[in-house]
Amino acid sequence: MSKPKLAVIGSGWSGFTLSQKVSLSKYDITIISPVRTIQYTPLLASAATGLFNFRLAEEPVRRRHRSAVQYHKAKAESIDFEKKVIRCKPSVSFFQSDKDDYAVEYDKLVLAPGCDIQTFGTPGAMEHALFLRTTNDARIIQQRLLEMLDAASLPNVSEEKQREILNIRIVGGGAIGIEATAELYDCWNESMRFVYPHLDGKVTITIHDVAPSILSTFDKSLGDYALESLKNKHVEIKTSSHIERVEADAIYTKEDGRLPYGMLLWATGNKAASLLDTLPVKKPEKGMPRILTDKYLRVLRPDGTPMEDVWAMGDAADIEGHSLPTLAEVALQKGEYLSNELNKDGPPAPFEYKQKSHLAYLGQHDGIVGGKEDWTGRSAWLAWRSGSLAWTRSWRRRIMISISYMFVWLGGRDIARK
């Protein structure tokens, strides 16, 4: 007897969890995603600044003990819910033409396509800014950092030009932007300034955010603590900053006009994946378009009735009446829940999100933790560091990252050895 065909669109926290936990004895599983790995987003800033190898910040979908899982490096372009067919476009350089599109049939479908980069339509942002969503992004950031320092070290560069080149601007005052700031600050002050002593005092980091405050998902007292901590590190904070356009070496803001940079890191929020534009599903009337589901994660039709054998989770989905944040923790819990539901026999149980603490790193072994109890300082940094390590899905990576931390402590980062 043939098994049901379970198709999963996406390899993020939800899709990857499902690909590794759904029973292979009950389903034939196909994963469709343009990214062949899960990206451990909490570790990307650390990898970019040389704390460990980039490969340790991701995990492949293809696994030896799960070799029966089919993986397609492709993007889902459209879905016919009536015929149960997904139209896919390969995401490999060998196949670029529209004639290379193909179809995948399914019996059960899980939608977890994630979100796209949100630039709010700022001219030039996609062309000139760097992002921090994948390990390849982390590689590019590290190379850009080294290029900046080498460019500023050339003998024919004036001090004014040096300071322009060594200006790091980070757009986004949320956890990703703040943690990237902290890791870049540590990288320079703990390591790179000893390799480039002639540039000491010339590197600057500026955070831009359109909101009036940073870390708005935390309690105000923690946000104020973070603001003071960053200012003490001479990180400039420009809130209520409206970026009008981006050029190759400068941003233009409504408030300050032209502001030069050597590195521009864009770490703002998410926007809906393009796949959602084609789907006849219920979406919120306000805010970011997301696939609305019931409490069992079943996709809702535009009239509010649930579809049979179609579920949605991750950043692209939300439960009607329960607006959950686009956090890795939410996606992970949904992935674990749906895996259990698909594996078991009997009536489904509703999904219940268990709120975990929010953590953010501020640099120099300082951090904040918000949740049932709020705390700051070195203990919060230790909680953040151990929490980031716990995101990895394998003991092997945890051990290798821990060993990397030890070698960095003993001999410095690979990009700035003692």
BAMI-641186 format. One line per 10 residues: number of its first residue (from 1); their letters; for each residue x, y, z of N, C-alpha, C. Coordinates in steps of 0.02 Angstrom, whole numbers, plus 50000, padded with zeros to 5 digits. Example, Ala and Ser with C-alpha at 12.3 -4.5 7.8 and 13.67 -1.06 7.14 Angstrom:
2
1 = AS = 50660 49716 50390 50615 49775 50390 50660 49835 50390; 50642 49888 50354 50684 49947 50357 50645 50002 50394;
! end
This chain:
418
1 = MSKPKLAVIG = 50043 49940 50000 50000 50000 50000 50044 50062 50000; 50031 50109 49954 50072 50169 49949 50057 50217 50006; 50108 50254 50025 50101 50302 50080 50077 50370 50052; 50045 50410 50093 50025 50477 50071 50087 50519 50054; 50080 50561 50002 50134 50606 49983 50127 50671 50022; 50176 50684 50065 50177 50744 50105 50227 50793 50075; 50204 50850 50051 50248 50902 50023 50255 50958 50074; 50316 50981 50083 50331 51036 50130 50367 51091 50091; 50337 51150 50091 50368 51207 50057 50404 51249 50109; 50472 51250 50105 50512 51288 50151 50558 51244 50194;
11 = SGWSGFTLSQ = 50618 51270 50208 50666 51233 50249 50690 51275 50308; 50647 51320 50332 50663 51360 50391 50650 51320 50454; 50639 51356 50509 50632 51322 50574 50573 51273 50573; 50518 51292 50541 50459 51248 50539 50470 51191 50490; 50488 51208 50428 50495 51158 50376 50550 51108 50391; 50607 51132 50416 50662 51087 50432 50643 51040 50488; 50612 51066 50540 50590 51023 50596 50544 50968 50572; 50498 50986 50529 50451 50936 50502 50488 50884 50461; 50537 50907 50420 50573 50860 50377 50612 50808 50417; 50632 50826 50478 50673 50781 50519 50632 50738 50567;
21 = KVSLSKYDIT = 50569 50757 50581 50531 50724 50633 50470 50685 50610; 50445 50700 50550 50387 50663 50526 50407 50591 50509; 50364 50544 50526 50379 50473 50518 50385 50454 50444; 50442 50424 50427 50453 50400 50359 50414 50336 50345; 50391 50303 50397 50350 50243 50386 50278 50261 50369; 50259 50324 50381 50190 50344 50368 50183 50388 50306; 50238 50422 50286 50233 50470 50232 50293 50466 50185; 50280 50481 50121 50333 50497 50073 50341 50573 50074; 50399 50598 50096 50408 50669 50109 50449 50702 50054; 50426 50759 50030 50463 50800 49982 50468 50870 50010;
31 = IISPVRTIQY = 50530 50895 50015 50543 50964 50037 50559 51007 49977; 50525 51063 49969 50537 51109 49914 50560 51175 49943; 50622 51193 49928 50650 51255 49956 50710 51277 49915; 50719 51342 49904 50778 51365 49868 50842 51363 49910; 50835 51350 49976 50892 51345 50021 50897 51274 50047; 50955 51242 50037 50962 51171 50053 50976 51158 50127; 50980 51210 50167 50995 51203 50238 50947 51245 50279; 50943 51228 50344 50913 51274 50391 50967 51323 50412; 50950 51387 50414 50998 51438 50434 50987 51454 50508; 51039 51443 50548 51034 51458 50619 51044 51533 50628;
41 = TPLLASAATG = 50991 51571 50617 50995 51644 50616 51026 51674 50679; 51014 51647 50740 51046 51677 50799 51122 51671 50799; 51150 51629 50754 51222 51619 50753 51257 51656 50696; 51219 51686 50651 51248 51714 50590 51295 51773 50604; 51276 51817 50651 51320 51874 50666 51386 51850 50696; 51383 51798 50738 51445 51771 50767 51489 51741 50713; 51459 51705 50665 51498 51676 50610 51529 51731 50567; 51491 51785 50555 51516 51839 50513 51577 51873 50543; 51582 51872 50609 51638 51907 50643 51692 51859 50665; 51692 51798 50638 51748 51752 50646 51751 51711 50710;
51 = LFNFRLAEEP = 51694 51703 50744 51694 51662 50805 51695 51588 50790; 51671 51568 50732 51673 51498 50711 51660 51494 50636; 51670 51435 50608 51662 51425 50536 51589 51434 50515; 51579 51463 50457 51512 51477 50431 51468 51414 50429; 51497 51358 50411 51458 51296 50403 51425 51275 50468; 51451 51298 50524 51421 51279 50588 51357 51317 50602; 51342 51367 50561 51281 51407 50570 51225 51383 50525; 51231 51323 50499 51177 51294 50458 51178 51218 50464; 51123 51188 50444 51117 51114 50448 51082 51091 50384; 51109 51041 50348 51079 51020 50285 51014 50982 50294;
61 = VRRRHRSAVQ = 50969 50992 50247 50906 50955 50247 50919 50881 50232; 50965 50869 50185 50981 50799 50168 51023 50769 50224; 51000 50714 50252 51035 50680 50306 51038 50606 50290; 51093 50574 50310 51103 50503 50294 51047 50460 50323; 51028 50474 50385 50977 50432 50417 50907 50451 50394; 50901 50504 50352 50836 50524 50325 50841 50526 50249; 50877 50479 50220 50890 50480 50148 50826 50470 50106; 50773 50445 50138 50711 50436 50102 50674 50502 50089; 50694 50555 50126 50664 50620 50115 50691 50649 50049; 50646 50667 50005 50665 50699 49942 50672 50774 49952;
71 = YHKAKAESID = 50725 50802 49926 50734 50875 49930 50741 50903 49860; 50702 50955 49845 50706 50990 49781 50731 51061 49794; 50789 51078 49766 50814 51147 49771 50776 51188 49719; 50719 51211 49740 50673 51245 49694 50628 51292 49733; 50594 51334 49697 50548 51382 49728 50477 51365 49705; 50431 51361 49752 50361 51349 49735 50332 51414 49706; 50308 51411 49645 50282 51470 49610 50206 51477 49619; 50171 51422 49621 50098 51424 49628 50073 51356 49651; 50012 51356 49678 49982 51294 49703 49910 51289 49680; 49891 51232 49653 49822 51217 49636 49794 51172 49691;
81 = FEKKVIRCKP = 49756 51202 49738 49731 51163 49795 49680 51111 49774; 49644 51124 49719 49593 51076 49697 49625 51014 49667; 49675 51025 49624 49709 50968 49591 49766 50941 49632; 49784 50976 49687 49839 50957 49731 49905 50951 49692; 49922 51008 49661 49982 51012 49619 50019 51076 49636; 50085 51071 49643 50128 51129 49655 50170 51140 49593; 50170 51201 49567 50214 51219 49511 50279 51246 49540; 50336 51217 49519 50401 51234 49548 50449 51258 49494; 50493 51304 49516 50545 51328 49472 50613 51312 49503; 50657 51277 49468 50722 51258 49497 50762 51320 49519;
91 = SVSFFQSDKD = 50797 51312 49575 50841 51366 49601 50914 51346 49594; 50931 51320 49536 51000 51300 49521 51020 51331 49455; 51084 51346 49448 51107 51383 49389 51100 51344 49324; 51096 51278 49328 51091 51236 49268 51024 51246 49233; 50973 51266 49271 50906 51273 49243 50880 51343 49259; 50872 51385 49208 50850 51454 49218 50788 51471 49178; 50773 51434 49127 50718 51449 49083 50651 51430 49114; 50599 51466 49093 50531 51450 49117 50509 51380 49095; 50539 51355 49040 50520 51289 49016 50546 51234 49063; 50589 51253 49110 50615 51204 49158 50569 51195 49219;
101 = DYAVEYDKLV = 50515 51234 49222 50467 51227 49277 50438 51156 49276; 50420 51132 49335 50392 51065 49340 50339 51062 49394; 50303 51007 49398 50247 50999 49445 50263 50946 49497; 50240 50957 49558 50244 50907 49612 50173 50894 49637; 50153 50832 49635 50087 50813 49662 50093 50795 49735; 50039 50807 49772 50040 50793 49844 49972 50767 49867; 49973 50734 49924 49911 50716 49959 49900 50761 50019; 49954 50778 50052 49952 50825 50108 50005 50878 50097; 49991 50940 50118 50035 50996 50104 50046 51039 50166; 50109 51058 50176 50127 51104 50230 50161 51165 50199;
111 = LAPGCDIQTF = 50133 51224 50213 50160 51286 50187 50202 51320 50240; 50266 51327 50227 50311 51362 50273 50365 51399 50233; 50343 51444 50186 50391 51476 50140 50432 51532 50171; 50418 51550 50234 50455 51604 50265 50436 51671 50237; 50479 51720 50246 50467 51789 50223 50525 51813 50181; 50513 51868 50146 50564 51900 50104 50593 51960 50142; 50645 51988 50114 50678 52046 50143 50634 52108 50136; 50627 52145 50190 50586 52205 50190 50631 52267 50186; 50628 52302 50131 50666 52364 50123 50620 52425 50119; 50554 52414 50125 50505 52467 50122 50510 52507 50058;
121 = GTPGAMEHAL = 50535 52474 50005 50540 52507 49940 50592 52561 49937; 50640 52561 49983 50692 52613 49984 50736 52606 49921; 50739 52657 49879 50781 52652 49819 50854 52636 49835; 50881 52586 49801 50952 52568 49809 50967 52520 49864; 50919 52505 49908 50933 52462 49966 50951 52391 49944; 50913 52362 49900 50927 52294 49878 50993 52289 49841; 51012 52342 49806 51073 52341 49765 51136 52350 49808; 51133 52391 49860 51193 52411 49895 51199 52387 49967; 51144 52370 49999 51147 52349 50069 51166 52276 50075; 51193 52258 50133 51206 52188 50150 51152 52165 50198;
131 = FLRTTNDARI = 51140 52099 50199 51087 52071 50240 51116 52016 50284; 51076 51991 50331 51100 51940 50376 51046 51887 50386; 51035 51849 50332 50983 51797 50334 51010 51728 50320; 51069 51724 50288 51098 51659 50270 51173 51659 50286; 51203 51599 50285 51275 51594 50296 51314 51629 50240; 51287 51630 50180 51320 51667 50126 51321 51741 50141; 51267 51767 50170 51265 51837 50191 51321 51850 50242; 51329 51803 50289 51381 51811 50341 51451 51813 50309; 51462 51771 50259 51527 51772 50223 51539 51839 50190; 51487 51866 50158 51494 51930 50123 51509 51986 50173;
141 = IQQRLLEMLD = 51476 51985 50231 51488 52036 50282 51560 52033 50306; 51586 51972 50319 51655 51966 50341 51703 51992 50289; 51692 51975 50226 51735 51998 50172 51732 52074 50165; 51672 52102 50174 51664 52174 50169 51702 52209 50226; 51699 52180 50286 51735 52208 50343 51810 52210 50329; 51837 52155 50304 51909 52152 50288 51927 52199 50231; 51884 52205 50181 51896 52252 50125 51898 52324 50150; 51852 52341 50196 51851 52408 50225 51917 52425 50258; 51940 52379 50300 52001 52391 50338 52062 52395 50293; 52064 52353 50241 52120 52355 50195 52119 52419 50153;
151 = AASLPNVSEE = 52059 52440 50132 52053 52501 50092 52075 52562 50132; 52055 52564 50196 52074 52620 50238 52148 52620 50256; 52182 52565 50245 52253 52559 50262 52300 52578 50205; 52272 52592 50146 52315 52611 50090 52347 52679 50103; 52410 52688 50080 52447 52750 50096 52420 52813 50065; 52381 52807 50011 52356 52867 49977 52286 52887 49999; 52262 52860 50056 52195 52875 50081 52200 52927 50137; 52164 52982 50129 52165 53034 50180 52128 53011 50243; 52141 53046 50298 52107 53028 50360 52032 53038 50354; 52010 53090 50319 51938 53101 50309 51907 53043 50272;
161 = KQREILNIRI = 51942 53020 50219 51916 52963 50180 51918 52899 50222; 51969 52891 50264 51973 52833 50308 51910 52829 50352; 51893 52885 50381 51835 52886 50427 51770 52871 50390; 51765 52893 50328 51705 52876 50288 51702 52802 50274; 51760 52774 50254 51762 52702 50238 51747 52660 50300; 51769 52682 50358 51763 52643 50419 51698 52657 50457; 51650 52685 50422 51585 52698 50451 51539 52639 50437; 51519 52604 50489 51472 52548 50483 51403 52573 50503; 51355 52566 50458 51286 52587 50472 51241 52526 50471; 51201 52520 50523 51155 52464 50530 51084 52491 50533;
171 = VGGGAIGIEA = 51043 52468 50487 50974 52490 50483 50930 52438 50517; 50900 52458 50572 50857 52412 50609 50878 52407 50682; 50835 52428 50727 50850 52426 50798 50817 52369 50834; 50800 52316 50798 50775 52255 50830 50832 52211 50853; 50815 52150 50875 50866 52105 50903 50920 52089 50853; 50903 52077 50790 50953 52059 50740 51003 52116 50730; 50977 52177 50722 51021 52234 50712 51065 52248 50772; 51036 52243 50832 51074 52257 50893 51128 52204 50903; 51112 52140 50892 51161 52087 50902 51217 52091 50849; 51199 52110 50788 51251 52120 50737 51297 52177 50758;
181 = TAELYDCWNE = 51268 52230 50785 51308 52286 50810 51356 52262 50865; 51330 52223 50912 51370 52199 50968 51428 52155 50944; 51415 52110 50897 51467 52065 50873 51520 52104 50833; 51499 52152 50793 51547 52192 50755 51589 52235 50803; 51557 52262 50854 51594 52301 50904 51647 52258 50938; 51627 52198 50960 51674 52153 50992 51731 52133 50945; 51713 52120 50883 51763 52099 50834 51817 52152 50826; 51796 52215 50822 51845 52269 50815 51885 52279 50879; 51850 52287 50935 51883 52307 50997 51922 52251 51031; 51901 52188 51020 51937 52133 51052 51991 52104 51007;
191 = SMRFVYPHLD = 51986 52116 50941 52032 52082 50895 52062 52127 50842; 52019 52155 50799 52044 52186 50738 52086 52249 50751; 52072 52287 50803 52109 52348 50815 52182 52335 50832; 52197 52274 50854 52266 52256 50868 52303 52237 50804; 52266 52215 50754 52295 52199 50689 52302 52263 50646; 52256 52310 50657 52256 52374 50621 52263 52431 50671; 52319 52435 50708 52325 52487 50760 52322 52558 50732; 52342 52567 50670 52341 52634 50639 52271 52659 50626; 52220 52614 50632 52151 52634 50621 52111 52641 50686; 52145 52630 50741 52111 52633 50806 52081 52702 50818;
201 = GKVTITIHDV = 52018 52703 50839 51984 52766 50851 51948 52794 50791; 51954 52761 50734 51923 52787 50672 51862 52746 50650; 51852 52687 50678 51794 52645 50661 51734 52669 50701; 51678 52681 50667 51617 52702 50700 51559 52657 50679; 51513 52646 50726 51453 52606 50713 51393 52649 50729; 51346 52653 50682 51285 52692 50691 51224 52648 50677; 51175 52650 50721 51112 52615 50711 51059 52664 50690; 51024 52648 50636 50968 52689 50612 50903 52649 50620; 50852 52682 50646 50787 52649 50651 50733 52702 50643; 50682 52686 50604 50628 52733 50592 50585 52741 50654;
211 = APSILSTFDK = 50586 52692 50699 50547 52695 50761 50579 52743 50810; 50542 52766 50861 50570 52813 50910 50614 52780 50962; 50617 52713 50963 50658 52677 51012 50684 52613 50981; 50734 52582 51014 50761 52518 50992 50732 52462 51035; 50737 52401 51009 50715 52341 51045 50645 52349 51073; 50599 52368 51029 50530 52381 51051 50493 52319 51075; 50519 52259 51059 50486 52198 51083 50502 52183 51156; 50550 52219 51184 50567 52212 51255 50532 52264 51297; 50529 52253 51362 50503 52302 51408 50543 52367 51401; 50510 52424 51412 50542 52489 51403 50605 52496 51446;
221 = SLGDYALESL = 50604 52470 51507 50663 52476 51550 50723 52440 51521; 50711 52382 51488 50766 52346 51456 50790 52382 51394; 50743 52412 51357 50763 52451 51299 50805 52511 51319; 50787 52543 51374 50826 52600 51399 50895 52577 51422; 50898 52519 51454 50963 52491 51475 51007 52478 51414; 50978 52448 51363 51016 52433 51302 51041 52497 51269; 50999 52548 51267 51018 52612 51237 51078 52642 51273; 51075 52641 51340 51130 52670 51379 51194 52628 51371; 51187 52562 51369 51245 52518 51361 51279 52531 51295; 51241 52539 51241 51270 52550 51175 51301 52620 51170;
231 = KNKHVEIKTS = 51270 52669 51200 51298 52736 51199 51365 52738 51237; 51370 52699 51291 51433 52695 51328 51489 52664 51287; 51470 52626 51237 51519 52596 51192 51532 52640 51131; 51504 52701 51133 51512 52750 51079 51479 52727 51014; 51427 52686 51021 51385 52669 50964 51333 52725 50957; 51329 52755 50898 51281 52810 50888 51212 52781 50871; 51161 52806 50903 51092 52782 50892 51052 52838 50860; 51027 52826 50800 50984 52874 50766 50914 52845 50758; 50871 52858 50807 50802 52836 50802 50762 52889 50763; 50702 52871 50743 50660 52915 50701 50700 52939 50641;
241 = SHIERVEADA = 50739 52892 50613 50782 52907 50555 50749 52880 50492; 50733 52924 50446 50697 52905 50385 50745 52904 50326; 50763 52844 50302 50809 52837 50247 50771 52845 50181; 50792 52893 50141 50756 52908 50079 50784 52870 50019; 50850 52859 50019 50880 52819 49965 50949 52795 49986; 50974 52745 49950 51039 52716 49965 51081 52718 49902; 51144 52740 49910 51191 52738 49854 51249 52692 49874; 51297 52683 49830 51351 52635 49841 51394 52651 49900; 51399 52714 49919 51443 52734 49974 51410 52779 50025; 51344 52789 50019 51310 52834 50066 51235 52822 50067;
251 = IYTKEDGRLP = 51205 52838 50124 51132 52839 50129 51111 52912 50135; 51049 52925 50116 51021 52992 50122 50960 52989 50167; 50961 53026 50221 50905 53025 50267 50870 53093 50266; 50807 53091 50284 50766 53152 50287 50795 53201 50337; 50823 53175 50391 50846 53217 50447 50917 53244 50436; 50962 53203 50407 51033 53222 50406 51063 53227 50336; 51024 53212 50285 51052 53215 50217 51099 53158 50203; 51156 53173 50170 51203 53121 50149 51245 53097 50208; 51247 53032 50218 51288 53001 50271 51329 52945 50240; 51395 52952 50237 51437 52901 50205 51442 52837 50246;
261 = YGMLLWATGN = 51459 52783 50212 51470 52719 50246 51520 52677 50208; 51550 52630 50244 51592 52579 50213 51555 52513 50211; 51511 52503 50261 51468 52444 50263 51398 52465 50284; 51348 52443 50247 51278 52456 50264 51243 52389 50273; 51224 52375 50335 51191 52312 50352 51117 52326 50364; 51074 52295 50324 51002 52307 50327 50970 52251 50368; 50943 52268 50426 50916 52218 50472 50847 52239 50497; 50804 52256 50450 50736 52277 50468 50690 52215 50468; 50625 52227 50468 50577 52172 50474 50568 52132 50411; 50515 52092 50410 50501 52047 50354 50443 52073 50312;
271 = KAASLLDTLP = 50440 52047 50251 50380 52057 50210 50358 51989 50183; 50295 51986 50163 50267 51922 50142 50303 51893 50083; 50311 51826 50082 50341 51791 50026 50297 51800 49964; 50328 51803 49906 50291 51815 49844 50240 51760 49830; 50252 51699 49855 50204 51645 49844 50135 51662 49871; 50132 51701 49925 50067 51716 49956 50022 51757 49910; 50052 51794 49864 50011 51835 49818 49967 51791 49774; 49988 51730 49761 49952 51686 49715 49902 51639 49750; 49901 51639 49816 49862 51589 49852 49792 51615 49872; 49740 51577 49856 49672 51595 49877 49659 51573 49949;
281 = VKKPEKGMPR = 49689 51609 49996 49682 51593 50067 49662 51655 50106; 49640 51646 50167 49621 51703 50208 49683 51736 50236; 49683 51804 50234 49739 51843 50259 49713 51899 50304; 49755 51926 50348 49732 51980 50393 49712 52042 50353; 49664 52079 50380 49643 52141 50347 49695 52196 50354; 49734 52193 50408 49786 52244 50420 49853 52210 50433; 49906 52248 50426 49973 52222 50440 50000 52180 50383; 50054 52144 50397 50087 52103 50346 50042 52046 50323; 50034 52037 50258 49993 51980 50234 50024 51914 50257; 49985 51874 50291 50007 51807 50313 49949 51758 50303;
291 = ILTDKYLRVL = 49966 51695 50295 49915 51643 50288 49882 51633 50356; 49817 51642 50359 49782 51630 50422 49762 51557 50428; 49772 51530 50488 49754 51460 50502 49708 51457 50562; 49679 51399 50574 49642 51389 50636 49691 51365 50690; 49666 51348 50748 49710 51329 50803 49744 51261 50793; 49724 51225 50740 49757 51162 50722 49807 51172 50665; 49819 51235 50647 49865 51256 50594 49840 51239 50524; 49774 51223 50518 49745 51210 50452 49733 51277 50417; 49751 51279 50352 49744 51341 50313 49670 51357 50303; 49654 51421 50311 49585 51443 50303 49574 51471 50233;
301 = RPDGTPMEDV = 49517 51452 50203 49497 51481 50140 49475 51553 50151; 49467 51592 50097 49445 51661 50106 49380 51668 50145; 49336 51616 50143 49273 51620 50180 49281 51597 50253; 49342 51578 50272 49355 51559 50341 49349 51485 50357; 49331 51444 50308 49327 51372 50321 49396 51340 50311; 49413 51289 50352 49480 51258 50347 49485 51210 50288; 49543 51210 50257 49557 51162 50203 49577 51095 50234; 49558 51041 50202 49579 50975 50224 49650 50961 50199; 49691 50935 50243 49759 50912 50225 49805 50968 50201; 49792 51030 50221 49836 51085 50206 49848 51125 50269;
311 = WAMGDAADIE = 49912 51131 50289 49930 51167 50350 49980 51223 50332; 49987 51271 50377 50036 51325 50366 50067 51344 50433; 50131 51362 50431 50166 51381 50492 50227 51423 50474; 50265 51443 50524 50323 51485 50512 50302 51558 50506; 50349 51601 50484 50337 51673 50480 50282 51691 50431; 50268 51648 50382 50218 51663 50331 50147 51650 50354; 50139 51622 50414 50072 51602 50438 50059 51630 50507; 49994 51637 50523 49974 51658 50590 49907 51626 50605; 49894 51617 50669 49831 51587 50692 49779 51642 50698; 49722 51633 50667 49669 51685 50669 49649 51699 50741;
321 = GHSLPTLAEV = 49650 51763 50758 49632 51783 50826 49688 51780 50876; 49747 51755 50856 49805 51749 50901 49866 51774 50863; 49878 51838 50863 49933 51866 50825 49999 51849 50859; 50035 51800 50831 50099 51779 50858 50156 51813 50821; 50211 51828 50855 50267 51863 50822 50304 51818 50773; 50339 51849 50725 50379 51812 50676 50447 51797 50707; 50447 51750 50754 50507 51729 50790 50524 51657 50775; 50588 51640 50778 50609 51571 50768 50576 51524 50818; 50567 51547 50880 50537 51505 50932 50466 51484 50914; 50427 51531 50886 50358 51515 50865 50360 51463 50809;
331 = ALQKGEYLSN = 50402 51474 50759 50407 51427 50702 50429 51358 50725; 50478 51356 50771 50502 51292 50796 50448 51254 50833; 50411 51288 50877 50358 51255 50914 50303 51230 50868; 50287 51268 50817 50236 51245 50769 50260 51184 50730; 50324 51184 50711 50351 51127 50676 50349 51064 50718; 50367 51070 50781 50365 51012 50827 50294 50989 50839; 50248 51036 50846 50178 51019 50857 50149 50980 50797; 50159 51008 50736 50129 50976 50678 50162 50908 50664; 50226 50901 50677 50259 50836 50669 50225 50784 50713; 50213 50801 50775 50180 50755 50821 50109 50739 50798;
341 = ELNKDGPPAP = 50074 50789 50774 50005 50778 50752 50002 50733 50690; 50048 50742 50644 50049 50701 50584 50070 50629 50599; 50111 50621 50650 50135 50554 50668 50085 50513 50707; 50042 50546 50744 49997 50510 50789 49932 50492 50754; 49896 50444 50782 49829 50427 50759 49780 50455 50810; 49722 50475 50787 49673 50501 50833 49659 50575 50821; 49612 50604 50858 49592 50674 50847 49649 50722 50864; 49653 50778 50828 49708 50825 50841 49695 50866 50904; 49749 50889 50933 49746 50936 50989 49764 51005 50964; 49736 51058 50991 49752 51125 50967 49824 51145 50985;
351 = FEYKQKSHLA = 49852 51188 50944 49919 51214 50956 49918 51265 51012; 49966 51261 51057 49973 51310 51110 50045 51335 51111; 50053 51400 51103 50120 51429 51103 50143 51442 51175; 50203 51418 51190 50232 51428 51257 50284 51484 51252; 50268 51541 51282 50312 51599 51278 50378 51586 51313; 50433 51599 51277 50500 51593 51305 50529 51663 51317; 50584 51666 51352 50616 51730 51365 50646 51759 51301; 50646 51826 51296 50679 51861 51241 50749 51880 51265; 50799 51870 51221 50867 51886 51238 50899 51929 51184; 50944 51972 51204 50983 52011 51156 51052 52025 51184;
361 = YLGQHDGIVG = 51102 52025 51140 51171 52037 51160 51188 52110 51144; 51226 52142 51189 51242 52213 51182 51316 52226 51173; 51357 52173 51174 51429 52182 51168 51465 52185 51235; 51529 52167 51235 51571 52168 51295 51539 52129 51353; 51514 52070 51337 51486 52025 51388 51428 52056 51425; 51388 52096 51391 51329 52127 51420 51269 52107 51379; 51212 52098 51411 51152 52078 51375 51090 52093 51415; 51032 52078 51385 50968 52086 51419 50926 52024 51408; 50886 52007 51457 50839 51951 51453 50771 51977 51477; 50720 51966 51436 50652 51987 51455 50606 51927 51454;
371 = GKEDWTGRSA = 50563 51922 51503 50516 51867 51508 50481 51869 51575; 50477 51811 51608 50448 51810 51675 50487 51853 51723; 50553 51854 51712 50597 51898 51750 50642 51935 51701; 50655 51999 51716 50700 52039 51675 50768 52043 51709; 50821 52032 51671 50888 52039 51699 50937 52061 51645; 50992 52087 51669 51041 52118 51625 51112 52099 51646; 51161 52121 51606 51231 52112 51625 51262 52048 51600; 51315 52027 51634 51354 51969 51613 51313 51905 51615; 51271 51897 51665 51230 51836 51670 51181 51832 51611; 51156 51890 51589 51112 51892 51531 51150 51874 51468;
381 = WLAWRSGSLA = 51214 51897 51464 51255 51878 51406 51267 51803 51405; 51281 51772 51463 51291 51700 51466 51228 51663 51445; 51170 51688 51467 51106 51657 51446 51097 51663 51371; 51115 51721 51343 51109 51730 51271 51156 51684 51233; 51219 51679 51256 51268 51638 51222 51248 51564 51224; 51228 51540 51282 51208 51470 51288 51143 51458 51251; 51097 51508 51252 51035 51501 51215 51046 51497 51140; 51093 51538 51115 51109 51536 51044 51137 51468 51024; 51180 51441 51067 51209 51375 51054 51155 51321 51053; 51105 51329 51097 51052 51278 51101 51007 51276 51039;
391 = WTRSWRRRIM = 51010 51329 50998 50969 51329 50937 50992 51276 50887; 51055 51256 50890 51078 51206 50842 51042 51141 50854; 51030 51104 50800 50991 51043 50805 51033 50980 50812; 51098 50987 50822 51141 50928 50828 51194 50938 50881; 51208 50886 50919 51260 50889 50970 51328 50901 50939; 51337 50876 50877 51401 50884 50843 51418 50958 50835; 51369 50997 50811 51382 51068 50801 51392 51105 50867; 51357 51085 50918 51365 51117 50983 51436 51107 51009; 51461 51046 51001 51530 51032 51023 51581 51071 50982; 51571 51072 50916 51619 51106 50872 51619 51182 50884;
401 = ISISYMFVWL = 51560 51210 50895 51557 51282 50909 51589 51297 50977; 51577 51255 51026 51607 51264 51092 51683 51261 51088; 51709 51214 51048 51782 51210 51039 51808 51272 51004; 51770 51298 50955 51790 51360 50921 51794 51418 50970; 51745 51423 51015 51747 51475 51066 51811 51471 51107; 51831 51409 51124 51890 51400 51165 51953 51422 51128; 51957 51404 51063 52015 51424 51024 52018 51500 51013; 51960 51531 51005 51959 51604 50999 51984 51636 51064; 51963 51608 51120 51984 51635 51185 52060 51627 51194; 52086 51571 51170 52159 51559 51178 52201 51596 51126;
411 = GGRDIARK = 52179 51596 51063 52222 51622 51010 52192 51675 50966; 52131 51697 50982 52100 51749 50941 52059 51720 50884; 52022 51763 50851 51981 51742 50795 52026 51727 50735; 52002 51684 50690 52042 51666 50631 52057 51727 50588; 52014 51778 50589 52026 51837 50548 52072 51887 50585; 52090 51872 50648 52134 51916 50686 52171 51875 50739; 52217 51832 50717 52251 51787 50762 52300 51824 50806; 52309 51797 50867 52359 51826 50913 52429 51806 50890;
! end
